[in-house]
Amino acid sequence: MDRTKSFFFLSSVAICFLTAGCSSTNVQRAEVEKLTDLSGRWNNSDARMMAANMIRDCLAQNWRPLFLAQKGRPPVVIVGEITNQSHEHINTAVFTKALEHGLLNSAKVKFAAAKAEFAETTGRQINSSVGTRKQLARETGADFMLSGSVNAVKDETKDRYVIMYQANLELMDLRSNEKVWIGEENIKKLVEKSKSSL
């Protein structure tokens, strides 16, 4: 009886090792710009698409040419806080960076560093040698601040759900506190669960 138990135990161990040895991880590189949506949740493709559309609309409005006519220079814009007001975890830093990228690369506005980035730069200047240190208190002040939120609404049944992500942004004139642009962008997804995942 002991031999039988030993045989079954060793057989089980051997099967476990063989199964573990046969399993493998398959990794494929995907194009960064390619739309990839595995779970239906908010992802980097959503962030880039929404940011590109919203920056395009924002820069096409009258606030920019009006400022240029009044001041004779391009406006300086800073991106403020983008909050997540949805029910799921959303990394708003990806969306914020996509907005910054769109503004800076448009060449239609000047772009100022955010508060945290400026504080880091100031700290580095203070710690640098006197001969190479740049003079502080000459930083470019922002004329406008872009801020907003990301929200989500979900409607769900047993085997599928519809989710709509909504980004709301506002551009505010920092001199007058006047809102010069309000933008909204939506992405709607229908996600069907396979029978095996139920």
N, C-alpha and C positions, 0 to 999 in steps of 0.2 A: 504493500500500500504506500509505503514511503517512497518507493521508486516511482510509482505512478504519479504521485504528487510532485516529485522532483522533476519528472519528465514534462508534466503539464506546465510547471513553473518556468523551466528552461525554454520550453517551446513558446510560451507567452512573451518572455523577454526577447527571444530571437525575432519573433514577429514584430515586436515594437521597434527593434533596431532596424529591421528591414523596411518597415513602413516609414520610419524617420529618414532613412537613407534615400528612399525613393521620392520623398517630398522635396520640392524645390520652389524657389521664388523667381517669378518671371518679371523682369523689369524692362519696360520699353520707354525710350525717350520720346517725348511728344513735343511738337512745335509749340513754342510759347504763345504765339498768336492764335493757335487753333482753338476753337471753341470746344471745351471739354466739360461735360456736365454728368457726373456719375450719380450723385445723390439727390439732386434737385435743390440743394441748399445754395445759399449765396456763395459765390466763388470769385476768383480773380478775373475771370472773363466778364462777369457781371460788373465788377468794379471798374474795369477798363472801359467797357462799352458805355456805361452810364456817365462816367467822367468825361469821355470824349464828346458825347452828345450834349451834355450840359455846358461844357466850356465853349463849344461851338455856338450854342444859342446865346450864352452870356456875352461873348465878345461881339456878337452880331447886333446887339442892341444899341440904343442911342447914347447911353451914359458915357461910353468911351470917346466918341467923336466930340461930344459936348465938352468933356473935360479937356481934351486936346485943344479945342478952340479957345477955351477960357485960360488955360495955363501954358499953352505952347509946348507941352511935353507930354509923354505918355504917362498914364496913371500908374502908381505903385500899388500893387495888390499883395495882401497877405492872406493865407488860408488859416482860419481860426479852428475852432473845435467842430468836429463832425461826430455826433453822438449816435449810438446804437439804441434805437427805441423798439427794436423787434423782440420777438420771443426767443430768438436763437442767438448763439454767439456769432458775432460778425466782427472780423478784424477791420475796423474802420481805418487803420493806418494804411492799408493797401489802397483804399478809395481816396484817402487824403493825398497820398503820393501821386496817384494818377491825376488828380486835380492839379497839383503843383506842376507836374510834368506838362500837362496841357497848357497851362497858363504861361509857363516859362518858355516853352518851345514855340508858342504862337508868335513871338516877337511883336505882339501888339500892346503888351503891358510890361512894366518892370515888375520884378518879383522880389519881395522882401522876405528875409528869414523869419521863421516863427520864433516866439519868445524863448522856447527851450534851446533852439539852435543858436540864437543870438547870445544867450547866457553862456553857452559852451564856448563860443568864439571869444567872448569877452574874457572868460577865465583863461583861455590860452594866451591872449594878448598880455594879460597881467603877468603871466609866468614866463613870457619870452624875454630875451635879452633887450636891454635899452636901445642898442643900436639898430635892431630890426623890428622893434615894437611899433605898430601902427597907432596913430593918434585916435583915441576914442572920442565919443560924443560927436562924431561926424557921420554916423550911420544914416541911411536913407529911411525916412519915416514913411509909413504906409498911408495911402489916401483912402483905400477901400479894403474891407475885410469880407472874405467869403466864408460862410459858416452854414451849418445845417444838420440834417439828421437822416438816418436810414430807418425805415419801418417795414413791417411785413404783416400781411393779412393771409390767413390760411383757412381753407374750407376743405374738410376731410371726410371721406367715407371709409368703409372697411378696406377696399383694395386700391384706392387712388385718392389723390388730393390735388387741389389747385392752390398755388401760393403766388402772391403778388408782392414783389419788393418795390418799395417807393422811396426814392431819394428826393428830399426837399432841400434846396439851397437858397440862400439869400445873400445878396451883395449889398453891404452897407457903406455909405459915405461916412468916414470917421470924423469928418469935420462937423457935419450937420446931423448925424444919426439917421439920415434919410435912407430908406431902402430904395436902391436904384434898379434892382433886378431881383425877381423871384423866379426860380426854376423848379420844375418837377419832372422826374423821369421815372417810368414804370417798366418793370420786367415781370411778365406773367408766365408761370410754368405749370404744366399739367404733368404730374408724376404718377405713373401706374406701377403698382407693386406686382412682382411676379408671384404666381401661386405658391412657389416653393418658399418664399420669404414670409408668407402669412402664418 
